[in-house]
Amino acid sequence: MAPLRISRRDLLRRAAVGVALTGVVPSLVEGTLAAGRAEPRLGADARRLDFPIRLTSNCNAYGPSERVTAAMRAIRTSELDASKESDLLRDQIASQHRVRREELVVAGGSSRLLRMAVSAFLTPGKTLITAAPTFEVISRYATSLNREVVNIPLAPDYAHDLDAMLSCCDSTTGLVYICNPNNPTGTLTPRRDLEAFIAKLPPTTHVLIDEAYHHYVDGAADYRSFIDYPIRDQRLVVTRTFSKIHGLALHRIGYAIAAPAVATRLEAHRTTDGLNVVSSRAAVAALGDSEYVRVSRLRNADDRQEFFNQANARMVRWIDSQTNFVMINADRPAEQVVAHFESNRILLPQPYARFEKYVRVSLGTRTEMQEFWRVWQLMPGGGHHH
């Protein structure tokens, strides 16, 4: 079982975070603006629950910031110039990361970017190498094109097994997918190991590093983003999304950063932009609200620590997570656990291959997590390990 931890956050900081989040707007914007939240959520201090509770999406449990909601409310019909708004969004992303626009690809969700990468780099005869388990969308895209997919089990510490991946790379390897932090385990692969791995790849092999959960990493010394601390490699693509910490899942906004020639290659496989005025305006507002990102990250660290504490109290083992979800060892078939929670109006993801007794839990609001542990106690044996 993972060791019992003393909370990393003191009471004063907890109080500050609670005050900062009381400004989260609980109501939805009418019409198309309702897409600003992945689902109806409550304010930070609310106690009422909306069922079913969805602990599946890995999105910010508290929704987008007040600044984002206000920006969407302020849109007027006369301003509906999608190209102007998407250009502004591209400029803002490029400025924040100090990259040129020709190094940036913005699309309607990071999943669309993964599809573009598959089309661009997995030409006939090329192979995709990925971890197992990891985010499965890219493998499904590759399989739909009849491309071979090689799944490499994670290392014993749940990092990507880069040595095993490298041993499978040859001139037929078109793309390697690295989700870091990894979904569903929430674990990290050290930056220095990734740099050494990339340096040894064949010159025709591209690597896509998916940093969807970058903002949730909490003080890990061996983690650094490949956007914030880039390497100039023509084979590297890094993706981010607005769906997670920014709370804009239904807006479907993602972006990739790569060398200009690689970005151009990705753009050649775009089917549609997927951006609209509302989503672009919301993303621009989210980029400008760094304080909300900071507060959400601290709040998530506290919620995650509380989840660890509750699991430890029940002798439930967990994989140390650096994200807004945790994978726990239910010590029984995961299918049974998922079914039990569904019968109690709590939705969890389906089990993952090679992790038949593990369940991934997206962190919800504190009230939702209290309900999660109440339902957990209803399982045979009170949910305790023996």
One Martini backbone bead per residue (centre of mass of N, CA, C, O) as a GRO file, in nm:
protein
  386
    1MET     BB    1   0.099   0.033   0.019
    2ALA     BB    2   0.079   0.344   0.025
    3PRO     BB    3   0.193   0.587   0.199
    4LEU     BB    4   0.136   0.784   0.449
    5ARG     BB    5   0.032   1.127   0.437
    6ILE     BB    6   0.117   1.444   0.482
    7SER     BB    7   0.006   1.730   0.431
    8ARG     BB    8   0.120   1.990   0.205
    9ARG     BB    9  -0.110   2.172   0.333
   10ASP     BB   10  -0.203   2.426   0.505
   11LEU     BB   11  -0.457   2.598   0.654
   12LEU     BB   12  -0.412   2.874   0.523
   13ARG     BB   13  -0.408   2.779   0.227
   14ARG     BB   14  -0.686   2.654   0.230
   15ALA     BB   15  -0.838   2.914   0.288
   16ALA     BB   16  -0.746   3.073   0.039
   17VAL     BB   17  -0.864   2.882  -0.172
   18GLY     BB   18  -1.157   2.897  -0.082
   19VAL     BB   19  -1.191   3.199  -0.132
   20ALA     BB   20  -1.106   3.205  -0.438
   21LEU     BB   21  -1.353   2.996  -0.522
   22THR     BB   22  -1.621   3.158  -0.455
   23GLY     BB   23  -1.631   3.288  -0.763
   24VAL     BB   24  -1.761   3.059  -0.885
   25VAL     BB   25  -1.981   2.997  -1.132
   26PRO     BB   26  -2.276   2.797  -1.110
   27SER     BB   27  -2.399   2.889  -1.362
   28LEU     BB   28  -2.540   2.879  -1.678
   29VAL     BB   29  -2.516   2.949  -1.996
   30GLU     BB   30  -2.709   3.012  -2.237
   31GLY     BB   31  -2.714   2.803  -2.476
   32THR     BB   32  -2.406   2.787  -2.617
   33LEU     BB   33  -2.274   2.867  -2.335
   34ALA     BB   34  -2.317   2.589  -2.186
   35ALA     BB   35  -2.034   2.467  -2.290
   36GLY     BB   36  -1.848   2.575  -2.046
   37ARG     BB   37  -1.952   2.300  -1.926
   38ALA     BB   38  -1.946   1.963  -1.888
   39GLU     BB   39  -2.130   2.008  -1.631
   40PRO     BB   40  -2.316   2.042  -1.373
   41ARG     BB   41  -2.205   2.260  -1.117
   42LEU     BB   42  -2.084   2.357  -0.808
   43GLY     BB   43  -2.001   2.529  -0.573
   44ALA     BB   44  -1.760   2.501  -0.333
   45ASP     BB   45  -2.001   2.512  -0.085
   46ALA     BB   46  -2.179   2.304  -0.178
   47ARG     BB   47  -2.422   2.018  -0.090
   48ARG     BB   48  -2.550   1.948  -0.342
   49LEU     BB   49  -2.659   1.685  -0.562
   50ASP     BB   50  -2.594   1.561  -0.891
   51PHE     BB   51  -2.755   1.320  -1.085
   52PRO     BB   52  -2.517   1.177  -1.196
   53ILE     BB   53  -2.197   1.102  -1.097
   54ARG     BB   54  -1.905   1.210  -1.285
   55LEU     BB   55  -1.594   1.009  -1.268
   56THR     BB   56  -1.454   1.037  -1.598
   57SER     BB   57  -1.319   1.322  -1.739
   58ASN     BB   58  -1.084   1.498  -1.598
   59CYS     BB   59  -1.210   1.758  -1.500
   60ASN     BB   60  -1.283   2.041  -1.367
   61ALA     BB   61  -1.497   2.036  -1.098
   62TYR     BB   62  -1.542   2.378  -1.106
   63GLY     BB   63  -1.491   2.474  -1.371
   64PRO     BB   64  -1.479   2.762  -1.497
   65SER     BB   65  -1.414   3.074  -1.486
   66GLU     BB   66  -1.544   3.381  -1.444
   67ARG     BB   67  -1.402   3.509  -1.686
   68VAL     BB   68  -1.507   3.309  -1.895
   69THR     BB   69  -1.812   3.345  -1.849
   70ALA     BB   70  -1.813   3.652  -1.907
   71ALA     BB   71  -1.706   3.635  -2.199
   72MET     BB   72  -1.952   3.475  -2.308
   73ARG     BB   73  -2.178   3.677  -2.224
   74ALA     BB   74  -2.050   3.927  -2.403
   75ILE     BB   75  -2.151   3.820  -2.654
   76ARG     BB   76  -2.230   3.933  -2.982
   77THR     BB   77  -2.370   3.893  -3.284
   78SER     BB   78  -2.182   4.116  -3.427
   79GLU     BB   79  -1.909   3.928  -3.338
   80LEU     BB   80  -1.933   3.682  -3.553
   81ASP     BB   81  -1.587   3.616  -3.601
   82ALA     BB   82  -1.414   3.338  -3.624
   83SER     BB   83  -1.139   3.414  -3.751
   84LYS     BB   84  -1.065   3.639  -3.554
   85GLU     BB   85  -1.073   3.468  -3.292
   86SER     BB   86  -0.870   3.245  -3.379
   87ASP     BB   87  -0.633   3.438  -3.423
   88LEU     BB   88  -0.620   3.540  -3.135
   89LEU     BB   89  -0.565   3.269  -3.005
   90ARG     BB   90  -0.300   3.208  -3.147
   91ASP     BB   91  -0.151   3.456  -3.043
   92GLN     BB   92  -0.177   3.388  -2.739
   93ILE     BB   93  -0.033   3.117  -2.739
   94ALA     BB   94   0.233   3.206  -2.866
   95SER     BB   95   0.300   3.417  -2.648
   96GLN     BB   96   0.301   3.236  -2.394
   97HIS     BB   97   0.530   3.029  -2.538
   98ARG     BB   98   0.728   3.166  -2.731
   99VAL     BB   99   0.613   3.130  -3.030
  100ARG     BB  100   0.548   3.070  -3.344
  101ARG     BB  101   0.283   3.034  -3.552
  102GLU     BB  102   0.434   2.807  -3.731
  103GLU     BB  103   0.442   2.619  -3.447
  104LEU     BB  104   0.118   2.621  -3.462
  105VAL     BB  105  -0.171   2.409  -3.369
  106VAL     BB  106  -0.521   2.454  -3.400
  107ALA     BB  107  -0.802   2.272  -3.256
  108GLY     BB  108  -1.095   2.065  -3.202
  109GLY     BB  109  -0.907   1.923  -3.011
  110SER     BB  110  -0.672   1.685  -2.923
  111SER     BB  111  -0.793   1.445  -3.078
  112ARG     BB  112  -0.761   1.577  -3.356
  113LEU     BB  113  -0.451   1.588  -3.342
  114LEU     BB  114  -0.410   1.283  -3.330
  115ARG     BB  115  -0.535   1.227  -3.604
  116MET     BB  116  -0.334   1.399  -3.765
  117ALA     BB  117  -0.080   1.239  -3.682
  118VAL     BB  118  -0.161   0.972  -3.801
  119SER     BB  119  -0.189   1.072  -4.095
  120ALA     BB  120   0.106   1.194  -4.118
  121PHE     BB  121   0.298   0.939  -3.981
  122LEU     BB  122   0.100   0.682  -4.077
  123THR     BB  123   0.189   0.542  -4.317
  124PRO     BB  124   0.212   0.293  -4.506
  125GLY     BB  125   0.390   0.063  -4.288
  126LYS     BB  126   0.346   0.206  -4.027
  127THR     BB  127   0.412   0.245  -3.670
  128LEU     BB  128   0.271   0.229  -3.344
  129ILE     BB  129   0.386   0.346  -3.024
  130THR     BB  130   0.266   0.242  -2.697
  131ALA     BB  131   0.115   0.228  -2.408
  132ALA     BB  132   0.019  -0.002  -2.120
  133PRO     BB  133  -0.170   0.205  -2.020
  134THR     BB  134  -0.354   0.457  -2.211
  135PHE     BB  135  -0.451   0.675  -2.422
  136GLU     BB  136  -0.666   0.535  -2.686
  137VAL     BB  137  -0.729   0.712  -2.937
  138ILE     BB  138  -0.476   0.676  -3.119
  139SER     BB  139  -0.511   0.369  -3.159
  140ARG     BB  140  -0.788   0.380  -3.296
  141TYR     BB  141  -0.702   0.541  -3.539
  142ALA     BB  142  -0.487   0.346  -3.643
  143THR     BB  143  -0.672   0.099  -3.673
  144SER     BB  144  -0.869   0.234  -3.883
  145LEU     BB  145  -0.600   0.232  -4.091
  146ASN     BB  146  -0.438  -0.039  -4.058
  147ARG     BB  147  -0.236  -0.002  -3.827
  148GLU     BB  148   0.019  -0.079  -3.636
  149VAL     BB  149   0.013  -0.170  -3.281
  150VAL     BB  150   0.238  -0.113  -3.005
  151ASN     BB  151   0.216  -0.243  -2.675
  152ILE     BB  152   0.371  -0.114  -2.380
  153PRO     BB  153   0.428  -0.179  -2.080
  154LEU     BB  154   0.465  -0.057  -1.797
  155ALA     BB  155   0.653   0.007  -1.557
  156PRO     BB  156   0.674  -0.064  -1.223
  157ASP     BB  157   0.643   0.270  -1.176
  158TYR     BB  158   0.446   0.367  -1.429
  159ALA     BB  159   0.624   0.432  -1.638
  160HIS     BB  160   0.765   0.452  -1.922
  161ASP     BB  161   0.913   0.198  -2.122
  162LEU     BB  162   1.168   0.308  -2.305
  163ASP     BB  163   1.342   0.062  -2.367
  164ALA     BB  164   1.117  -0.110  -2.490
  165MET     BB  165   1.039   0.091  -2.706
  166LEU     BB  166   1.317   0.113  -2.846
  167SER     BB  167   1.337  -0.196  -2.925
  168CYS     BB  168   1.083  -0.143  -3.140
  169CYS     BB  169   1.247   0.051  -3.305
  170ASP     BB  170   1.233   0.150  -3.650
  171SER     BB  171   1.186   0.231  -3.981
  172THR     BB  172   0.860   0.164  -3.925
  173THR     BB  173   0.845   0.393  -3.718
  174GLY     BB  174   0.630   0.674  -3.707
  175LEU     BB  175   0.509   0.660  -3.395
  176VAL     BB  176   0.522   0.805  -3.064
  177TYR     BB  177   0.333   0.776  -2.758
  178ILE     BB  178   0.325   1.030  -2.488
  179CYS     BB  179   0.173   1.038  -2.172
  180ASN     BB  180   0.252   1.346  -1.979
  181PRO     BB  181   0.083   1.254  -1.785
  182ASN     BB  182  -0.070   0.956  -1.733
  183ASN     BB  183  -0.343   0.787  -1.895
  184PRO     BB  184  -0.465   0.644  -1.590
  185THR     BB  185  -0.220   0.674  -1.361
  186GLY     BB  186  -0.074   0.972  -1.312
  187THR     BB  187   0.214   0.945  -1.421
  188LEU     BB  188   0.568   0.983  -1.458
  189THR     BB  189   0.818   1.083  -1.698
  190PRO     BB  190   1.119   1.176  -1.712
  191ARG     BB  191   1.279   1.413  -1.890
  192ARG     BB  192   1.563   1.287  -1.923
  193ASP     BB  193   1.456   1.019  -2.044
  194LEU     BB  194   1.314   1.143  -2.290
  195GLU     BB  195   1.558   1.276  -2.419
  196ALA     BB  196   1.721   1.014  -2.459
  197PHE     BB  197   1.509   0.873  -2.630
  198ILE     BB  198   1.483   1.074  -2.866
  199ALA     BB  199   1.789   1.063  -2.952
  200LYS     BB  200   1.750   0.737  -3.042
  201LEU     BB  201   1.576   0.779  -3.266
  202PRO     BB  202   1.478   0.756  -3.558
  203PRO     BB  203   1.465   1.001  -3.806
  204THR     BB  204   1.154   0.893  -3.897
  205THR     BB  205   1.061   0.937  -3.596
  206HIS     BB  206   0.788   1.031  -3.413
  207VAL     BB  207   0.693   1.234  -3.121
  208LEU     BB  208   0.414   1.240  -2.890
  209ILE     BB  209   0.341   1.480  -2.636
  210ASP     BB  210   0.099   1.455  -2.384
  211GLU     BB  211  -0.010   1.758  -2.182
  212ALA     BB  212  -0.304   1.763  -2.046
  213TYR     BB  213  -0.179   1.748  -1.718
  214HIS     BB  214   0.037   1.964  -1.652
  215HIS     BB  215  -0.100   2.162  -1.428
  216TYR     BB  216  -0.104   1.923  -1.191
  217VAL     BB  217   0.178   1.928  -1.129
  218ASP     BB  218   0.348   1.876  -0.796
  219GLY     BB  219   0.673   1.930  -0.753
  220ALA     BB  220   0.838   1.775  -0.972
  221ALA     BB  221   1.176   1.753  -1.036
  222ASP     BB  222   1.152   1.549  -1.311
  223TYR     BB  223   0.961   1.776  -1.433
  224ARG     BB  224   0.911   1.898  -1.779
  225SER     BB  225   0.817   2.080  -2.022
  226PHE     BB  226   0.830   2.090  -2.386
  227ILE     BB  227   0.744   2.396  -2.394
  228ASP     BB  228   0.894   2.553  -2.161
  229TYR     BB  229   1.143   2.331  -2.238
  230PRO     BB  230   1.268   2.309  -2.523
  231ILE     BB  231   1.335   2.113  -2.812
  232ARG     BB  232   1.515   2.099  -3.125
  233ASP     BB  233   1.298   1.882  -3.289
  234GLN     BB  234   1.165   1.742  -3.586
  235ARG     BB  235   1.004   1.493  -3.417
  236LEU     BB  236   0.839   1.693  -3.232
  237VAL     BB  237   0.525   1.676  -3.040
  238VAL     BB  238   0.305   1.903  -2.857
  239THR     BB  239   0.022   1.871  -2.639
  240ARG     BB  240  -0.282   2.052  -2.562
  241THR     BB  241  -0.559   2.153  -2.334
  242PHE     BB  242  -0.885   2.301  -2.229
  243SER     BB  243  -1.044   2.055  -2.076
  244LYS     BB  244  -0.928   2.064  -1.790
  245ILE     BB  245  -0.835   2.308  -1.595
  246HIS     BB  246  -1.029   2.511  -1.768
  247GLY     BB  247  -1.323   2.371  -1.823
  248LEU     BB  248  -1.355   2.313  -2.176
  249ALA     BB  249  -1.464   2.040  -2.300
  250LEU     BB  250  -1.713   2.127  -2.499
  251HIS     BB  251  -1.519   2.309  -2.686
  252ARG     BB  252  -1.281   2.180  -2.816
  253ILE     BB  253  -0.953   2.262  -2.732
  254GLY     BB  254  -0.643   2.245  -2.911
  255TYR     BB  255  -0.272   2.206  -2.916
  256ALA     BB  256   0.029   2.236  -3.115
  257ILE     BB  257   0.391   2.195  -3.092
  258ALA     BB  258   0.632   2.266  -3.357
  259ALA     BB  259   0.802   2.255  -3.607
  260PRO     BB  260   0.722   2.404  -3.894
  261ALA     BB  261   0.726   2.146  -4.076
  262VAL     BB  262   0.546   1.976  -3.884
  263ALA     BB  263   0.304   2.165  -3.869
  264THR     BB  264   0.246   2.158  -4.173
  265ARG     BB  265   0.190   1.854  -4.182
  266LEU     BB  266  -0.053   1.863  -3.999
  267GLU     BB  267  -0.229   2.070  -4.157
  268ALA     BB  268  -0.266   1.880  -4.411
  269HIS     BB  269  -0.473   1.695  -4.205
  270ARG     BB  270  -0.703   1.881  -4.203
  271THR     BB  271  -1.064   1.893  -4.199
  272THR     BB  272  -1.124   2.094  -3.950
  273ASP     BB  273  -1.125   2.331  -3.714
  274GLY     BB  274  -1.369   2.355  -3.473
  275LEU     BB  275  -1.405   2.661  -3.438
  276ASN     BB  276  -1.548   2.924  -3.241
  277VAL     BB  277  -1.630   3.204  -3.087
  278VAL     BB  278  -1.679   3.091  -2.805
  279SER     BB  279  -1.427   2.910  -2.775
  280SER     BB  280  -1.215   3.126  -2.833
  281ARG     BB  281  -1.298   3.327  -2.612
  282ALA     BB  282  -1.265   3.132  -2.376
  283ALA     BB  283  -0.962   3.066  -2.418
  284VAL     BB  284  -0.852   3.351  -2.388
  285ALA     BB  285  -0.954   3.390  -2.099
  286ALA     BB  286  -0.802   3.148  -1.977
  287LEU     BB  287  -0.515   3.244  -2.041
  288GLY     BB  288  -0.561   3.519  -1.859
  289ASP     BB  289  -0.619   3.313  -1.592
  290SER     BB  290  -0.373   3.230  -1.388
  291GLU     BB  291  -0.506   3.227  -1.107
  292TYR     BB  292  -0.704   2.995  -1.156
  293VAL     BB  293  -0.493   2.784  -1.214
  294ARG     BB  294  -0.349   2.801  -0.944
  295VAL     BB  295  -0.592   2.740  -0.762
  296SER     BB  296  -0.672   2.469  -0.894
  297ARG     BB  297  -0.409   2.324  -0.831
  298LEU     BB  298  -0.427   2.349  -0.521
  299ARG     BB  299  -0.704   2.220  -0.486
  300ASN     BB  300  -0.626   1.949  -0.612
  301ALA     BB  301  -0.406   1.873  -0.410
  302ASP     BB  302  -0.603   1.853  -0.174
  303ASP     BB  303  -0.806   1.650  -0.293
  304ARG     BB  304  -0.596   1.429  -0.342
  305GLN     BB  305  -0.500   1.399  -0.050
  306GLU     BB  306  -0.778   1.320   0.062
  307PHE     BB  307  -0.801   1.065  -0.104
  308PHE     BB  308  -0.557   0.924   0.015
  309ASN     BB  309  -0.657   0.927   0.307
  310GLN     BB  310  -0.916   0.759   0.258
  311ALA     BB  311  -0.771   0.513   0.146
  312ASN     BB  312  -0.589   0.455   0.391
  313ALA     BB  313  -0.824   0.413   0.599
  314ARG     BB  314  -0.904   0.144   0.401
  315MET     BB  315  -0.655   0.003   0.272
  316VAL     BB  316  -0.616   0.145  -0.008
  317ARG     BB  317  -0.462   0.123  -0.297
  318TRP     BB  318  -0.234   0.349  -0.478
  319ILE     BB  319  -0.145   0.558  -0.738
  320ASP     BB  320   0.073   0.798  -0.778
  321SER     BB  321  -0.048   1.118  -0.845
  322GLN     BB  322  -0.030   1.415  -1.097
  323THR     BB  323  -0.344   1.461  -1.098
  324ASN     BB  324  -0.722   1.453  -1.130
  325PHE     BB  325  -0.655   1.144  -1.076
  326VAL     BB  326  -0.714   0.799  -0.951
  327MET     BB  327  -0.562   0.482  -0.904
  328ILE     BB  328  -0.721   0.192  -0.774
  329ASN     BB  329  -0.715  -0.093  -0.567
  330ALA     BB  330  -0.999  -0.299  -0.524
  331ASP     BB  331  -0.955  -0.615  -0.480
  332ARG     BB  332  -1.136  -0.654  -0.740
  333PRO     BB  333  -1.330  -0.659  -0.987
  334ALA     BB  334  -1.389  -0.381  -1.169
  335GLU     BB  335  -1.670  -0.443  -1.280
  336GLN     BB  336  -1.807  -0.455  -1.001
  337VAL     BB  337  -1.748  -0.166  -0.915
  338VAL     BB  338  -1.883  -0.015  -1.146
  339ALA     BB  339  -2.164  -0.139  -1.099
  340HIS     BB  340  -2.205  -0.045  -0.812
  341PHE     BB  341  -2.190   0.262  -0.871
  342GLU     BB  342  -2.413   0.275  -1.083
  343SER     BB  343  -2.641   0.179  -0.882
  344ASN     BB  344  -2.545   0.466  -0.717
  345ARG     BB  345  -2.503   0.710  -0.928
  346ILE     BB  346  -2.196   0.635  -1.022
  347LEU     BB  347  -1.950   0.716  -1.262
  348LEU     BB  348  -1.716   0.496  -1.418
  349PRO     BB  349  -1.476   0.365  -1.572
  350GLN     BB  350  -1.366   0.132  -1.749
  351PRO     BB  351  -1.161  -0.106  -1.761
  352TYR     BB  352  -0.819  -0.203  -1.784
  353ALA     BB  353  -0.579  -0.339  -1.931
  354ARG     BB  354  -0.383  -0.508  -1.685
  355PHE     BB  355  -0.615  -0.365  -1.470
  356GLU     BB  356  -0.858  -0.550  -1.336
  357LYS     BB  357  -0.845  -0.404  -1.019
  358TYR     BB  358  -0.874  -0.118  -1.139
  359VAL     BB  359  -0.970   0.230  -1.063
  360ARG     BB  360  -1.070   0.527  -1.206
  361VAL     BB  361  -1.073   0.857  -1.041
  362SER     BB  362  -1.230   1.143  -1.061
  363LEU     BB  363  -1.214   1.447  -0.927
  364GLY     BB  364  -1.435   1.600  -0.736
  365THR     BB  365  -1.608   1.731  -0.532
  366ARG     BB  366  -1.634   1.705  -0.200
  367THR     BB  367  -1.921   1.600  -0.201
  368GLU     BB  368  -1.875   1.376  -0.411
  369MET     BB  369  -1.650   1.224  -0.249
  370GLN     BB  370  -1.825   1.153  -0.010
  371GLU     BB  371  -2.013   0.974  -0.180
  372PHE     BB  372  -1.807   0.777  -0.281
  373TRP     BB  373  -1.725   0.662   0.004
  374ARG     BB  374  -2.004   0.572   0.085
  375VAL     BB  375  -2.035   0.365  -0.148
  376TRP     BB  376  -1.784   0.202  -0.090
  377GLN     BB  377  -1.891   0.091   0.192
  378LEU     BB  378  -2.123  -0.095   0.044
  379MET     BB  379  -1.936  -0.297  -0.003
  380PRO     BB  380  -1.807  -0.579   0.047
  381GLY     BB  381  -1.634  -0.519   0.344
  382GLY     BB  382  -1.644  -0.198   0.325
  383GLY     BB  383  -1.393  -0.165   0.114
  384HIS     BB  384  -1.181  -0.332   0.237
  385HIS     BB  385  -0.886  -0.461   0.296
  386HIS     BB  386  -0.732  -0.801   0.381
   0.00000   0.00000   0.00000
